[in-house]
Amino acid sequence: MSTFLGQISEIPGISVDRFDGENLKSSAFFLSHCHSDHMKGLSSSFFNYLINSDTYLYCSPISKAFLMGIFVGLPEDRILEIELSIPKIIRYTVPEGGESLATSLTVSTSPAGHCPGSVMFIFSKDEKTILYSGDFRINPKDLPKLNPLNDKIDGKNRAKKFDTIYLDTTFLSLDFPRFPSRLESCEAICDAVKQWLEPNSKNVVIIECSALYGVEYLFMEMFKLLNLKIHIKDKVHSNYIRIPELAEIVTIDGRDSRIHACTSKLFSTKNLLCRSDVDYENILTIVPSVMRWKGKNTSCISEYDTRNRQRLYVCYSTHSSYEELRAFVDYFKPDKIVPCVCPSDSATKIDKLLGEFMSYQMKLDESDQVSESLNFRVPFTRVFKKPFASKYFADDDDEDDEL
């Protein structure tokens, strides 16, 4: 959960992913993605504040579409889209000597690979360049392909120099050294689903999601491999249908599917409410999660509950692991890092690990910066032949062209 308070110290007058308290003194606002811990303060009163103060909220087109579905009567003209990889000049004001001084900055966005519409913000102002990562998971080997995060030098992408990176440190811990790629996790889930559904036409699967959004890549891979629509909650369906790639793979008719993501967390009733014809013994619950693997060997991607063989846990993460974060920091070598997920009981450990990252100097082979710098290991082998490609979602095994 984000602990970031919203203000970028290097650029007064703007706020990111926090919209209450002192942030209401800002005159430009940015939202990286639509997860609740990054939306604190977003409410009808905040949007009225935008109107009354003649200010704007900036986000990706998908995040705007989601906001339009979440908040009724939203002032659409106060939410401005920032397209991927296209720099945008933002004009705003900062207080100075009791007056408001007009100023501007340049911002661009890069895919964050966390959930639909999630982006990183690259802010440039007064010869300072700041990266706000938001929540993210990107294969370190793909970093040179992300144009907004690189400068073109002699025809090749080279890591952009950031004065400060505001970093997603959700799993910056030696308890989470490495994760399977999402592709490998999806494959493990699809295998379990096929094995469960085939013996009995009454069998169904529940995908137990810990948040409203974040497993869309999983849904898309399941549909591609199993050709089965996923029954989802009504309140997320209205947003999913705004994304063509999702609209065709989900349904709100429980009778229309054998895969269900329509239940609440820790589903405990003996029957699936949307399918009265299904008995408890016909239900397999799959939990995509990562916390169960804290301090464990993630080469074992899945495991059944020892007390309930109808409950399967699969290691699945939309945040970067310790090794991925280390490779990320080493690629960019910023002057400063600000942790954005830093609970008080973990602050000392996080500061220590970030200090180690910053002091770890390595000789890099220019032809393969990431793999040489950390001897980075992808612990699982790609087995799908068809590459995944989307402007809304990131495959952390993707080897396609630049973005």
C-alpha positions, 0 to 999 in steps of 0.5 A: 500500500502506498505511503507517499504523501503526494508532493514532489519536493523538487517540483513545488505546486504539483501533487501525484496520487494523493488529493487531500490535505496539503495537496489541495494547495497544488495547482496540477494533479496527476493520477498514475492508476486507479487503485484505491491507495493511489486515489486518496482524496478523490471525491465529488468535493475534489472534482468541484475543487478542480472547477472552482480553482480552475485546475486539472487532473492528468492521467492516462486515457484508460484511467480517465475512462475508469474515473468516468465510470466510478464517479457519477457526474464527473466534470470530464473537461477537468480530467486531461489525458496524457498519451503514452510517450508523447511529452505534454507541457503543463501550465500551473502556478506556485505560491511565491511572496503571497502571490501565485507565480505562473510556471510550467513543466514537461511531463511524459508517460511510460507503461508501468505494467501494473494494471489497465492504464497504469503509467509512470510519470517523467517530469522535467523542469528547470534542468531537473528530471524526476521519475515517479514510478507509481506501482509497476512491474517491468522486465529489466531486460525491456527497460531499453525498449521504453522510449520515454525512459531513455535518451536516443544517443547515436541511434540507440536508447540509453538510460535517461538520467534522473535526479530523483526516482520516486520508487514503488518499494512494495516488495523491496525485501530479501523475503521476495528476491524473485517472482515467476513472470506473469506469463509463467503464473498464467500458464500454471493457472490455466493448467489447473483450470483445464485439469479441474474443468475437464472431468465434470461439466458441472465443475467451475473455477473461482479466481479470488482477486484481492483488488478490483483491478490488477489481474486483467492480463491473467484474464486475457491469457486465460481466454486466449488459452481456454476460450472461456469468458470470465464472469466478473463483478457488475461494478468492474464490468462497466469499466472493462467494456471501455477497453476493447481487449477486455470487453470481448472476454468478460461477461456479467451473466454467471450462466455464460461461464465456468470461470468466475471472478465475481465473488468477494475475497475469502469466498466462504459460502457452500454455493456459487451465488450466480450458479445455483446448479453448482455444488460446493464439491464442483468448485475450485478456488484459485488465489493469485497472490504473492504474500504466501511466498514470503521467504519461500522458493518461488520456483514452485509457482503453485501449491494447494491449501493443505487443509482444502484441496479445492483451494490453489494458491499461485504466485502472481505479482504485479509489483517488482521483486527485489531483484527486479528493483535492483536491476531497475535502479542499476539501469538508471543510477539516479542521484536520489531515491524516495521510497513510495511504499515505506511502512514505519515498521519497515523503514529502516530495512528499506533505507538500508537496501536502497543505500546498498543499491545506490552504493553498488557500482558496476562495470556494464557491458554497453551491449547488455547493461541489465544482464551483465550488471546483475547477472539477472536470471529469468527463473522460468522459460517462456513456452507460449509461441504467440507473443502478447502485445497490447498498449494497455497491458505489459507482458514481462516476458515481452521481446517486441519492439520499442514502446 
